[in-house]
Structures are given as C-alpha cells and as structure tokens.
Amino acid sequence: MENIDTKFKSHDGRLTQYAISCGYTERKSTDTDKVQEEDLYTELRHIYGHYQVRQFDRRQNAPIFMVFSTSFENDDFERARALFDAQPGSLVA
C-alpha cells in the first residue's frame, strides 16, 4: 500500500500531479517567505479538467495584476509544470 504522504508530495517536497489534480495549488513567489504584497507570484493548479498556470504581479503598490493565465489539457501536466518551473521565485507553502 502506498504511503499517503508520497501520494501528495514527491521526494523533493513538491506537490505531486495527484495532489494538484485533487485541488491543491502549488505556489512560488519572488518574496522569500510567502505570497504577499510586493511580489511576483505564480500558481499551478487544476480546475475544470485543466491544469492552469497563472502569474500575478503585486510589486510597486499596484493592484494585483494578472501577467498571464495559461491552461493545459488534463494529459499535459508535464508542460504545465515546465512553464511553472520556468518562472522566477521560490516555492512557498
């Protein structure tokens, strides 16, 4: 039987495809601690049968500005993860 932790987190601490498909969102931010004001942050999530990568810019006291939002078919997780990984920032909880 598979350990429940390995279903949701990979050996390097990242969310698995299964976890994201279950509704968890992986986030990264240019701020070192967490997603907050004055940062550029990116999300990888699964919604309505598609993987979605979205990026928001909250720098310079501007209102939240969506930089981009790209969707990938349900069988294209690797391309969604690659786009997410190519964005600046570090993973945040």
Biopython code that builds the backbone (N, CA, C, O; Angstrom):
import numpy as np
from Bio.PDB.StructureBuilder import StructureBuilder

atoms = [
    (1, "MET", "N", (0.841, -1.184, 0.000)),
    (1, "MET", "CA", (0.000, 0.000, 0.000)),
    (1, "MET", "C", (0.886, 1.248, 0.000)),
    (1, "MET", "O", (1.871, 1.322, 0.735)),
    (2, "GLU", "N", (0.526, 2.214, -0.825)),
    (2, "GLU", "CA", (1.310, 3.442, -0.954)),
    (2, "GLU", "C", (1.099, 4.348, 0.255)),
    (2, "GLU", "O", (-0.026, 4.517, 0.725)),
    (3, "ASN", "N", (2.173, 4.920, 0.746)),
    (3, "ASN", "CA", (2.120, 5.876, 1.838)),
    (3, "ASN", "C", (1.354, 7.115, 1.366)),
    (3, "ASN", "O", (1.602, 7.615, 0.269)),
    (4, "ILE", "N", (0.432, 7.606, 2.185)),
    (4, "ILE", "CA", (-0.386, 8.762, 1.798)),
    (4, "ILE", "C", (0.473, 9.992, 1.532)),
    (4, "ILE", "O", (0.136, 10.796, 0.663)),
    (5, "ASP", "N", (1.586, 10.157, 2.269)),
    (5, "ASP", "CA", (2.461, 11.303, 2.066)),
    (5, "ASP", "C", (3.077, 11.309, 0.673)),
    (5, "ASP", "O", (3.220, 12.371, 0.067)),
    (6, "THR", "N", (3.446, 10.130, 0.153)),
    (6, "THR", "CA", (4.064, 10.074, -1.168)),
    (6, "THR", "C", (3.044, 10.279, -2.284)),
    (6, "THR", "O", (3.424, 10.560, -3.420)),
    (7, "LYS", "N", (1.775, 10.144, -1.981)),
    (7, "LYS", "CA", (0.750, 10.443, -2.982)),
    (7, "LYS", "C", (0.632, 11.947, -3.213)),
    (7, "LYS", "O", (0.328, 12.390, -4.321)),
    (8, "PHE", "N", (0.871, 12.721, -2.171)),
    (8, "PHE", "CA", (0.673, 14.160, -2.253)),
    (8, "PHE", "C", (1.964, 14.960, -2.398)),
    (8, "PHE", "O", (1.945, 16.063, -2.944)),
    (9, "LYS", "N", (3.074, 14.426, -1.923)),
    (9, "LYS", "CA", (4.357, 15.139, -2.003)),
    (9, "LYS", "C", (5.420, 14.217, -2.576)),
    (9, "LYS", "O", (5.505, 13.043, -2.216)),
    (10, "SER", "N", (6.234, 14.770, -3.480)),
    (10, "SER", "CA", (7.331, 13.995, -4.052)),
    (10, "SER", "C", (8.513, 13.965, -3.085)),
    (10, "SER", "O", (8.478, 14.606, -2.035)),
    (11, "HIS", "N", (9.541, 13.232, -3.437)),
    (11, "HIS", "CA", (10.710, 13.105, -2.561)),
    (11, "HIS", "C", (11.391, 14.453, -2.299)),
    (11, "HIS", "O", (12.052, 14.618, -1.274)),
    (12, "ASP", "N", (11.236, 15.416, -3.213)),
    (12, "ASP", "CA", (11.849, 16.734, -3.018)),
    (12, "ASP", "C", (10.883, 17.756, -2.408)),
    (12, "ASP", "O", (11.182, 18.950, -2.372)),
    (13, "GLY", "N", (9.723, 17.284, -1.928)),
    (13, "GLY", "CA", (8.786, 18.157, -1.235)),
    (13, "GLY", "C", (7.790, 18.889, -2.102)),
    (13, "GLY", "O", (7.008, 19.694, -1.597)),
    (14, "ARG", "N", (7.801, 18.629, -3.387)),
    (14, "ARG", "CA", (6.850, 19.282, -4.301)),
    (14, "ARG", "C", (5.522, 18.532, -4.307)),
    (14, "ARG", "O", (5.467, 17.337, -4.017)),
    (15, "LEU", "N", (4.462, 19.249, -4.638)),
    (15, "LEU", "CA", (3.168, 18.588, -4.791)),
    (15, "LEU", "C", (3.213, 17.665, -6.002)),
    (15, "LEU", "O", (3.805, 18.004, -7.026)),
    (16, "THR", "N", (2.590, 16.509, -5.883)),
    (16, "THR", "CA", (2.533, 15.568, -6.994)),
    (16, "THR", "C", (1.393, 15.955, -7.943)),
    (16, "THR", "O", (0.551, 16.793, -7.622)),
    (17, "GLN", "N", (1.393, 15.328, -9.103)),
    (17, "GLN", "CA", (0.300, 15.534, -10.054)),
    (17, "GLN", "C", (-1.025, 15.139, -9.415)),
    (17, "GLN", "O", (-2.039, 15.809, -9.616)),
    (18, "TYR", "N", (-1.019, 14.064, -8.652)),
    (18, "TYR", "CA", (-2.225, 13.614, -7.959)),
    (18, "TYR", "C", (-2.741, 14.695, -7.013)),
    (18, "TYR", "O", (-3.936, 14.991, -7.009)),
    (19, "ALA", "N", (-1.858, 15.284, -6.214)),
    (19, "ALA", "CA", (-2.264, 16.314, -5.252)),
    (19, "ALA", "C", (-2.857, 17.528, -5.967)),
    (19, "ALA", "O", (-3.882, 18.064, -5.546)),
    (20, "ILE", "N", (-2.214, 17.953, -7.037)),
    (20, "ILE", "CA", (-2.718, 19.110, -7.780)),
    (20, "ILE", "C", (-4.065, 18.777, -8.420)),
    (20, "ILE", "O", (-4.963, 19.618, -8.461)),
    (21, "SER", "N", (-4.200, 17.547, -8.918)),
    (21, "SER", "CA", (-5.481, 17.124, -9.508)),
    (21, "SER", "C", (-6.583, 17.054, -8.457)),
    (21, "SER", "O", (-7.762, 17.176, -8.790)),
    (22, "CYS", "N", (-6.212, 16.858, -7.185)),
    (22, "CYS", "CA", (-7.182, 16.812, -6.086)),
    (22, "CYS", "C", (-7.553, 18.201, -5.573)),
    (22, "CYS", "O", (-8.378, 18.319, -4.666)),
    (23, "GLY", "N", (-6.969, 19.238, -6.128)),
    (23, "GLY", "CA", (-7.363, 20.587, -5.750)),
    (23, "GLY", "C", (-6.327, 21.395, -5.004)),
    (23, "GLY", "O", (-6.567, 22.561, -4.690)),
    (24, "TYR", "N", (-5.176, 20.805, -4.711)),
    (24, "TYR", "CA", (-4.112, 21.579, -4.068)),
    (24, "TYR", "C", (-3.449, 22.495, -5.097)),
    (24, "TYR", "O", (-3.418, 22.165, -6.283)),
    (25, "THR", "N", (-2.927, 23.623, -4.666)),
    (25, "THR", "CA", (-2.273, 24.579, -5.544)),
    (25, "THR", "C", (-0.819, 24.733, -5.129)),
    (25, "THR", "O", (-0.515, 24.944, -3.955)),
    (26, "GLU", "N", (0.074, 24.624, -6.106)),
    (26, "GLU", "CA", (1.484, 24.871, -5.830)),
    (26, "GLU", "C", (1.769, 26.324, -6.181)),
    (26, "GLU", "O", (1.351, 26.809, -7.233)),
    (27, "ARG", "N", (2.491, 27.023, -5.288)),
    (27, "ARG", "CA", (2.758, 28.443, -5.489)),
    (27, "ARG", "C", (4.247, 28.722, -5.345)),
    (27, "ARG", "O", (4.956, 28.053, -4.593)),
    (28, "LYS", "N", (4.702, 29.728, -6.088)),
    (28, "LYS", "CA", (6.058, 30.225, -5.907)),
    (28, "LYS", "C", (5.991, 31.743, -5.915)),
    (28, "LYS", "O", (5.104, 32.340, -6.526)),
    (29, "SER", "N", (6.943, 32.352, -5.227)),
    (29, "SER", "CA", (6.925, 33.796, -5.053)),
    (29, "SER", "C", (8.338, 34.344, -5.104)),
    (29, "SER", "O", (9.294, 33.652, -4.751)),
    (30, "THR", "N", (8.470, 35.600, -5.547)),
    (30, "THR", "CA", (9.773, 36.260, -5.514)),
    (30, "THR", "C", (10.093, 36.740, -4.110)),
    (30, "THR", "O", (11.240, 37.082, -3.820)),
    (31, "ASP", "N", (9.085, 36.770, -3.224)),
    (31, "ASP", "CA", (9.322, 37.064, -1.820)),
    (31, "ASP", "C", (9.813, 35.773, -1.176)),
    (31, "ASP", "O", (9.339, 34.692, -1.527)),
    (32, "THR", "N", (10.737, 35.866, -0.257)),
    (32, "THR", "CA", (11.355, 34.655, 0.270)),
    (32, "THR", "C", (10.495, 33.890, 1.270)),
    (32, "THR", "O", (10.742, 32.706, 1.498)),
    (33, "ASP", "N", (9.500, 34.526, 1.870)),
    (33, "ASP", "CA", (8.738, 33.870, 2.928)),
    (33, "ASP", "C", (7.400, 33.312, 2.479)),
    (33, "ASP", "O", (7.076, 32.158, 2.762)),
    (34, "LYS", "N", (6.631, 34.119, 1.789)),
    (34, "LYS", "CA", (5.273, 33.719, 1.456)),
    (34, "LYS", "C", (4.724, 34.634, 0.373)),
    (34, "LYS", "O", (5.354, 35.627, 0.007)),
    (35, "VAL", "N", (3.557, 34.297, -0.134)),
    (35, "VAL", "CA", (2.873, 35.159, -1.092)),
    (35, "VAL", "C", (2.315, 36.342, -0.319)),
    (35, "VAL", "O", (1.539, 36.162, 0.619)),
    (36, "GLN", "N", (2.700, 37.536, -0.703)),
    (36, "GLN", "CA", (2.220, 38.727, -0.017)),
    (36, "GLN", "C", (2.359, 39.926, -0.946)),
    (36, "GLN", "O", (2.720, 39.775, -2.113)),
    (37, "GLU", "N", (2.079, 41.086, -0.440)),
    (37, "GLU", "CA", (2.222, 42.296, -1.241)),
    (37, "GLU", "C", (3.674, 42.467, -1.659)),
    (37, "GLU", "O", (4.589, 41.965, -1.007)),
    (38, "GLU", "N", (3.864, 43.179, -2.747)),
    (38, "GLU", "CA", (5.203, 43.493, -3.259)),
    (38, "GLU", "C", (5.933, 42.272, -3.805)),
    (38, "GLU", "O", (7.150, 42.161, -3.658)),
    (39, "ASP", "N", (5.218, 41.375, -4.419)),
    (39, "ASP", "CA", (5.897, 40.233, -5.014)),
    (39, "ASP", "C", (5.300, 39.867, -6.355)),
    (39, "ASP", "O", (4.246, 40.366, -6.752)),
    (40, "LEU", "N", (5.995, 38.990, -7.036)),
    (40, "LEU", "CA", (5.524, 38.376, -8.264)),
    (40, "LEU", "C", (5.299, 36.917, -7.898)),
    (40, "LEU", "O", (6.229, 36.235, -7.468)),
    (41, "TYR", "N", (4.088, 36.439, -8.062)),
    (41, "TYR", "CA", (3.855, 35.039, -7.694)),
    (41, "TYR", "C", (3.145, 34.281, -8.800)),
    (41, "TYR", "O", (2.423, 34.847, -9.619)),
    (42, "THR", "N", (3.381, 32.978, -8.789)),
    (42, "THR", "CA", (2.887, 32.082, -9.828)),
    (42, "THR", "C", (2.200, 30.902, -9.169)),
    (42, "THR", "O", (2.641, 30.427, -8.122)),
    (43, "GLU", "N", (1.127, 30.430, -9.774)),
    (43, "GLU", "CA", (0.366, 29.290, -9.258)),
    (43, "GLU", "C", (0.252, 28.204, -10.322)),
    (43, "GLU", "O", (0.128, 28.487, -11.514)),
    (44, "LEU", "N", (0.298, 26.966, -9.866)),
    (44, "LEU", "CA", (-0.016, 25.812, -10.707)),
    (44, "LEU", "C", (-1.173, 25.114, -10.023)),
    (44, "LEU", "O", (-1.058, 24.693, -8.871)),
    (45, "ARG", "N", (-2.286, 24.989, -10.726)),
    (45, "ARG", "CA", (-3.474, 24.380, -10.130)),
    (45, "ARG", "C", (-4.236, 23.586, -11.183)),
    (45, "ARG", "O", (-3.937, 23.664, -12.375)),
    (46, "HIS", "N", (-5.217, 22.825, -10.729)),
    (46, "HIS", "CA", (-6.079, 22.037, -11.613)),
    (46, "HIS", "C", (-7.504, 22.514, -11.388)),
    (46, "HIS", "O", (-8.007, 22.488, -10.265)),
    (47, "ILE", "N", (-8.145, 22.944, -12.448)),
    (47, "ILE", "CA", (-9.504, 23.457, -12.317)),
    (47, "ILE", "C", (-10.290, 23.142, -13.588)),
    (47, "ILE", "O", (-9.799, 23.329, -14.702)),
    (48, "TYR", "N", (-11.495, 22.669, -13.403)),
    (48, "TYR", "CA", (-12.394, 22.349, -14.513)),
    (48, "TYR", "C", (-11.744, 21.442, -15.556)),
    (48, "TYR", "O", (-11.922, 21.649, -16.756)),
    (49, "GLY", "N", (-10.990, 20.435, -15.100)),
    (49, "GLY", "CA", (-10.408, 19.459, -16.009)),
    (49, "GLY", "C", (-9.170, 19.921, -16.740)),
    (49, "GLY", "O", (-8.733, 19.253, -17.677)),
    (50, "HIS", "N", (-8.593, 21.034, -16.349)),
    (50, "HIS", "CA", (-7.385, 21.553, -16.987)),
    (50, "HIS", "C", (-6.363, 21.950, -15.923)),
    (50, "HIS", "O", (-6.717, 22.329, -14.806)),
    (51, "TYR", "N", (-5.084, 21.851, -16.298)),
    (51, "TYR", "CA", (-4.033, 22.416, -15.451)),
    (51, "TYR", "C", (-3.872, 23.869, -15.863)),
    (51, "TYR", "O", (-3.903, 24.198, -17.049)),
    (52, "GLN", "N", (-3.703, 24.712, -14.898)),
    (52, "GLN", "CA", (-3.623, 26.144, -15.176)),
    (52, "GLN", "C", (-2.398, 26.732, -14.469)),
    (52, "GLN", "O", (-2.159, 26.469, -13.291)),
    (53, "VAL", "N", (-1.637, 27.526, -15.206)),
    (53, "VAL", "CA", (-0.515, 28.271, -14.647)),
    (53, "VAL", "C", (-0.881, 29.742, -14.753)),
    (53, "VAL", "O", (-1.157, 30.255, -15.838)),
    (54, "ARG", "N", (-0.878, 30.415, -13.596)),
    (54, "ARG", "CA", (-1.226, 31.842, -13.564)),
    (54, "ARG", "C", (-0.134, 32.611, -12.835)),
    (54, "ARG", "O", (0.467, 32.118, -11.881)),
    (55, "GLN", "N", (0.108, 33.829, -13.307)),
    (55, "GLN", "CA", (1.107, 34.661, -12.646)),
    (55, "GLN", "C", (0.502, 36.024, -12.344)),
    (55, "GLN", "O", (-0.212, 36.604, -13.163)),
    (56, "PHE", "N", (0.808, 36.525, -11.140)),
    (56, "PHE", "CA", (0.292, 37.812, -10.674)),
    (56, "PHE", "C", (1.453, 38.698, -10.247)),
    (56, "PHE", "O", (2.432, 38.225, -9.671)),
    (57, "ASP", "N", (1.333, 39.980, -10.534)),
    (57, "ASP", "CA", (2.356, 40.958, -10.154)),
    (57, "ASP", "C", (1.763, 41.904, -9.128)),
    (57, "ASP", "O", (0.785, 42.596, -9.412)),
    (58, "ARG", "N", (2.349, 41.941, -7.935)),
    (58, "ARG", "CA", (1.860, 42.828, -6.873)),
    (58, "ARG", "C", (2.956, 43.796, -6.445)),
    (58, "ARG", "O", (2.916, 44.335, -5.339)),
    (59, "ARG", "N", (3.924, 44.014, -7.309)),
    (59, "ARG", "CA", (5.020, 44.908, -6.962)),
    (59, "ARG", "C", (4.609, 46.372, -7.144)),
    (59, "ARG", "O", (3.657, 46.677, -7.862)),
    (60, "GLN", "N", (5.333, 47.254, -6.492)),
    (60, "GLN", "CA", (5.195, 48.708, -6.627)),
    (60, "GLN", "C", (3.812, 49.210, -6.231)),
    (60, "GLN", "O", (3.268, 50.114, -6.866)),
    (61, "ASN", "N", (3.247, 48.624, -5.182)),
    (61, "ASN", "CA", (1.959, 49.060, -4.633)),
    (61, "ASN", "C", (0.839, 49.135, -5.662)),
    (61, "ASN", "O", (-0.140, 49.854, -5.462)),
    (62, "ALA", "N", (0.971, 48.417, -6.733)),
    (62, "ALA", "CA", (-0.076, 48.382, -7.743)),
    (62, "ALA", "C", (-1.142, 47.378, -7.313)),
    (62, "ALA", "O", (-0.854, 46.466, -6.537)),
    (63, "PRO", "N", (-2.351, 47.532, -7.800)),
    (63, "PRO", "CA", (-3.344, 46.486, -7.532)),
    (63, "PRO", "C", (-2.868, 45.181, -8.182)),
    (63, "PRO", "O", (-2.025, 45.192, -9.079)),
    (64, "ILE", "N", (-3.408, 44.092, -7.724)),
    (64, "ILE", "CA", (-2.998, 42.801, -8.288)),
    (64, "ILE", "C", (-3.229, 42.828, -9.794)),
    (64, "ILE", "O", (-4.310, 43.173, -10.272)),
    (65, "PHE", "N", (-2.207, 42.464, -10.510)),
    (65, "PHE", "CA", (-2.251, 42.467, -11.964)),
    (65, "PHE", "C", (-1.913, 41.077, -12.459)),
    (65, "PHE", "O", (-0.842, 40.557, -12.146)),
    (66, "MET", "N", (-2.805, 40.459, -13.231)),
    (66, "MET", "CA", (-2.528, 39.138, -13.777)),
    (66, "MET", "C", (-1.619, 39.303, -14.985)),
    (66, "MET", "O", (-1.983, 39.955, -15.963)),
    (67, "VAL", "N", (-0.441, 38.712, -14.909)),
    (67, "VAL", "CA", (0.519, 38.772, -16.003)),
    (67, "VAL", "C", (0.110, 37.818, -17.112)),
    (67, "VAL", "O", (0.091, 38.188, -18.286)),
    (68, "PHE", "N", (-0.222, 36.577, -16.729)),
    (68, "PHE", "CA", (-0.716, 35.614, -17.711)),
    (68, "PHE", "C", (-1.491, 34.508, -17.018)),
    (68, "PHE", "O", (-1.364, 34.291, -15.813)),
    (69, "SER", "N", (-2.286, 33.822, -17.801)),
    (69, "SER", "CA", (-3.005, 32.633, -17.363)),
    (69, "SER", "C", (-3.046, 31.687, -18.555)),
    (69, "SER", "O", (-3.606, 32.018, -19.600)),
    (70, "THR", "N", (-2.456, 30.519, -18.396)),
    (70, "THR", "CA", (-2.366, 29.547, -19.484)),
    (70, "THR", "C", (-2.928, 28.215, -19.010)),
    (70, "THR", "O", (-2.611, 27.758, -17.912)),
    (71, "SER", "N", (-3.758, 27.596, -19.833)),
    (71, "SER", "CA", (-4.355, 26.307, -19.487)),
    (71, "SER", "C", (-3.777, 25.199, -20.349)),
    (71, "SER", "O", (-3.409, 25.408, -21.505)),
    (72, "PHE", "N", (-3.708, 24.010, -19.754)),
    (72, "PHE", "CA", (-3.205, 22.819, -20.436)),
    (72, "PHE", "C", (-4.216, 21.701, -20.259)),
    (72, "PHE", "O", (-4.874, 21.604, -19.223)),
    (73, "GLU", "N", (-4.337, 20.857, -21.281)),
    (73, "GLU", "CA", (-5.252, 19.724, -21.206)),
    (73, "GLU", "C", (-4.886, 18.823, -20.032)),
    (73, "GLU", "O", (-3.767, 18.868, -19.522)),
    (74, "ASN", "N", (-5.832, 18.019, -19.621)),
    (74, "ASN", "CA", (-5.674, 17.149, -18.458)),
    (74, "ASN", "C", (-4.487, 16.192, -18.579)),
    (74, "ASN", "O", (-3.919, 15.790, -17.564)),
    (75, "ASP", "N", (-4.104, 15.821, -19.804)),
    (75, "ASP", "CA", (-2.998, 14.883, -20.002)),
    (75, "ASP", "C", (-1.668, 15.590, -20.267)),
    (75, "ASP", "O", (-0.712, 14.956, -20.712)),
    (76, "ASP", "N", (-1.598, 16.893, -20.000)),
    (76, "ASP", "CA", (-0.409, 17.674, -20.327)),
    (76, "ASP", "C", (0.226, 18.298, -19.076)),
    (76, "ASP", "O", (0.664, 19.448, -19.095)),
    (77, "PHE", "N", (0.267, 17.519, -17.998)),
    (77, "PHE", "CA", (0.811, 18.024, -16.739)),
    (77, "PHE", "C", (2.277, 18.431, -16.866)),
    (77, "PHE", "O", (2.689, 19.433, -16.281)),
    (78, "GLU", "N", (3.065, 17.677, -17.614)),
    (78, "GLU", "CA", (4.497, 17.971, -17.725)),
    (78, "GLU", "C", (4.744, 19.355, -18.328)),
    (78, "GLU", "O", (5.634, 20.074, -17.875)),
    (79, "ARG", "N", (3.979, 19.729, -19.328)),
    (79, "ARG", "CA", (4.146, 21.072, -19.930)),
    (79, "ARG", "C", (3.713, 22.162, -18.958)),
    (79, "ARG", "O", (4.344, 23.217, -18.893)),
    (80, "ALA", "N", (2.649, 21.924, -18.205)),
    (80, "ALA", "CA", (2.203, 22.907, -17.209)),
    (80, "ALA", "C", (3.270, 23.066, -16.129)),
    (80, "ALA", "O", (3.588, 24.189, -15.739)),
    (81, "ARG", "N", (3.822, 21.965, -15.644)),
    (81, "ARG", "CA", (4.869, 22.019, -14.615)),
    (81, "ARG", "C", (6.116, 22.724, -15.161)),
    (81, "ARG", "O", (6.748, 23.498, -14.442)),
    (82, "ALA", "N", (6.474, 22.466, -16.420)),
    (82, "ALA", "CA", (7.653, 23.104, -17.020)),
    (82, "ALA", "C", (7.475, 24.623, -17.092)),
    (82, "ALA", "O", (8.411, 25.365, -16.796)),
    (83, "LEU", "N", (6.291, 25.093, -17.480)),
    (83, "LEU", "CA", (6.036, 26.535, -17.524)),
    (83, "LEU", "C", (6.106, 27.126, -16.120)),
    (83, "LEU", "O", (6.695, 28.188, -15.915)),
    (84, "PHE", "N", (5.507, 26.438, -15.163)),
    (84, "PHE", "CA", (5.554, 26.892, -13.775)),
    (84, "PHE", "C", (7.004, 26.975, -13.290)),
    (84, "PHE", "O", (7.402, 27.973, -12.689)),
    (85, "ASP", "N", (7.781, 25.944, -13.547)),
    (85, "ASP", "CA", (9.173, 25.898, -13.091)),
    (85, "ASP", "C", (10.036, 26.979, -13.736)),
    (85, "ASP", "O", (11.020, 27.418, -13.140)),
    (86, "ALA", "N", (9.683, 27.410, -14.936)),
    (86, "ALA", "CA", (10.481, 28.409, -15.655)),
    (86, "ALA", "C", (10.276, 29.835, -15.097)),
    (86, "ALA", "O", (11.026, 30.745, -15.451)),
    (87, "GLN", "N", (9.286, 30.027, -14.244)),
    (87, "GLN", "CA", (9.006, 31.350, -13.705)),
    (87, "GLN", "C", (9.922, 31.648, -12.515)),
    (87, "GLN", "O", (10.375, 30.726, -11.836)),
    (88, "PRO", "N", (10.199, 32.941, -12.259)),
    (88, "PRO", "CA", (11.070, 33.287, -11.136)),
    (88, "PRO", "C", (10.402, 33.025, -9.797)),
    (88, "PRO", "O", (9.175, 32.976, -9.699)),
    (89, "GLY", "N", (11.219, 32.859, -8.769)),
    (89, "GLY", "CA", (10.715, 32.710, -7.420)),
    (89, "GLY", "C", (11.026, 31.362, -6.811)),
    (89, "GLY", "O", (11.586, 30.474, -7.454)),
    (90, "SER", "N", (10.647, 31.235, -5.558)),
    (90, "SER", "CA", (10.848, 30.020, -4.780)),
    (90, "SER", "C", (9.505, 29.477, -4.336)),
    (90, "SER", "O", (8.546, 30.234, -4.180)),
    (91, "LEU", "N", (9.428, 28.163, -4.132)),
    (91, "LEU", "CA", (8.189, 27.547, -3.667)),
    (91, "LEU", "C", (7.833, 28.082, -2.285)),
    (91, "LEU", "O", (8.705, 28.287, -1.441)),
    (92, "VAL", "N", (6.544, 28.305, -2.068)),
    (92, "VAL", "CA", (6.041, 28.763, -0.765)),
    (92, "VAL", "C", (4.893, 27.862, -0.341)),
    (92, "VAL", "O", (4.232, 27.238, -1.171)),
    (93, "ALA", "N", (4.671, 27.807, 0.959)),
    (93, "ALA", "CA", (3.593, 26.973, 1.490)),
    (93, "ALA", "C", (2.255, 27.651, 1.316)),
    (93, "ALA", "O", (1.227, 27.097, 1.706)),
]
sb = StructureBuilder()
sb.init_structure("model")
sb.init_model(0)
sb.init_chain("A")
sb.init_seg("    ")
for serial, (resi, resn, name, xyz) in enumerate(atoms, 1):
    if name == "N":
        sb.init_residue(resn, " ", resi, " ")
    sb.init_atom(name, np.array(xyz, "f"), 0.0, 1.0, " ", f" {name:<3s}", serial, name[0])
structure = sb.get_structure()
